[in-house]
Amino acid sequence: MLSYVDGYNVCQRGKSFPEMPAGKLMLNPIPNVPWTDIFVDFVMGLPEVQGYNAILFICDRFTKQVHIIPTTKETNSLGLACLY
């Protein structure tokens, strides 16, 4: 049975091999001034309200200030750049 598993291609592809740990986790650097390090997220799939069905979410990591901008999921990259 063991020789069958060792020679069977599907069993060999699914086998995981132990690896060395990746190393210590490093913290992200803390920003010193506002709006130099931001987090941007585009939330889609929302029900339509006043013609909008998506949200552009922008958050500053330093001040934790948030800008929530209503938009549509059909907005292209140029439109998102204008919203930003």
C-alpha positions as CSV (number, residue, x, y, z in Angstrom):
1,M,0.0,0.0,0.0
2,L,2.8,2.5,0.9
3,S,4.6,1.9,-2.4
4,Y,1.3,2.6,-4.3
5,V,0.8,6.0,-2.4
6,D,4.5,6.9,-3.0
7,G,4.2,6.3,-6.8
8,Y,0.7,7.8,-7.2
9,N,1.0,11.3,-8.8
10,V,-2.2,12.7,-7.2
11,C,-1.1,11.7,-3.7
12,Q,2.3,13.3,-4.2
13,R,0.8,16.6,-5.4
14,G,-1.4,16.9,-2.4
15,K,1.3,16.1,0.2
16,S,2.6,19.0,2.2
17,F,6.2,19.2,3.2
18,P,7.3,20.8,6.5
19,E,9.1,24.1,5.9
20,M,11.1,26.3,8.1
21,P,9.2,29.2,9.7
22,A,9.1,32.4,7.6
23,G,10.7,34.4,10.3
24,K,9.7,37.1,12.8
25,L,6.7,39.2,11.9
26,M,7.6,42.9,11.5
27,L,5.2,45.7,12.4
28,N,4.3,48.2,9.7
29,P,6.0,51.6,10.3
30,I,3.9,54.1,12.2
31,P,3.4,57.3,10.0
32,N,4.6,60.6,11.5
33,V,2.2,63.0,9.6
34,P,-1.4,62.7,8.5
35,W,-2.4,61.5,5.0
36,T,1.0,60.0,4.1
37,D,-0.2,56.4,4.7
38,I,-3.8,55.6,3.7
39,F,-6.0,52.6,3.4
40,V,-8.4,52.5,0.4
41,D,-11.3,50.0,0.0
42,F,-14.0,49.8,-2.6
43,V,-17.2,48.2,-1.3
44,M,-19.6,46.9,-3.9
45,G,-22.7,44.9,-4.0
46,L,-24.8,47.2,-1.9
47,P,-28.5,47.9,-2.6
48,E,-29.1,51.0,-4.8
49,V,-29.8,54.2,-2.8
50,Q,-30.2,57.5,-4.6
51,G,-28.5,56.1,-7.6
52,Y,-25.4,54.8,-5.8
53,N,-24.6,51.1,-5.2
54,A,-21.0,51.2,-4.0
55,I,-18.8,53.0,-1.5
56,L,-15.2,54.3,-1.8
57,F,-13.7,54.1,1.7
58,I,-10.5,56.1,2.4
59,C,-8.9,56.0,5.9
60,D,-5.8,57.7,7.2
61,R,-3.7,55.4,9.4
62,F,-2.2,58.3,11.5
63,T,-5.4,60.2,12.5
64,K,-7.9,57.4,11.8
65,Q,-9.9,60.0,9.9
66,V,-12.3,58.4,7.4
67,H,-13.8,59.6,4.1
68,I,-16.8,57.6,2.8
69,I,-17.7,58.5,-0.8
70,P,-20.8,57.1,-2.5
71,T,-20.3,55.9,-6.0
72,T,-21.4,53.2,-8.5
73,K,-19.8,49.9,-9.3
74,E,-19.6,51.0,-13.0
75,T,-17.1,53.7,-12.0
76,N,-13.8,53.3,-13.9
77,S,-10.3,54.1,-12.8
78,L,-10.4,57.6,-14.1
79,G,-13.7,58.2,-12.2
80,L,-12.2,56.8,-9.0
81,A,-9.1,59.0,-9.4
82,C,-11.5,62.1,-9.6
83,L,-13.4,60.9,-6.5
84,Y,-10.1,60.6,-4.6
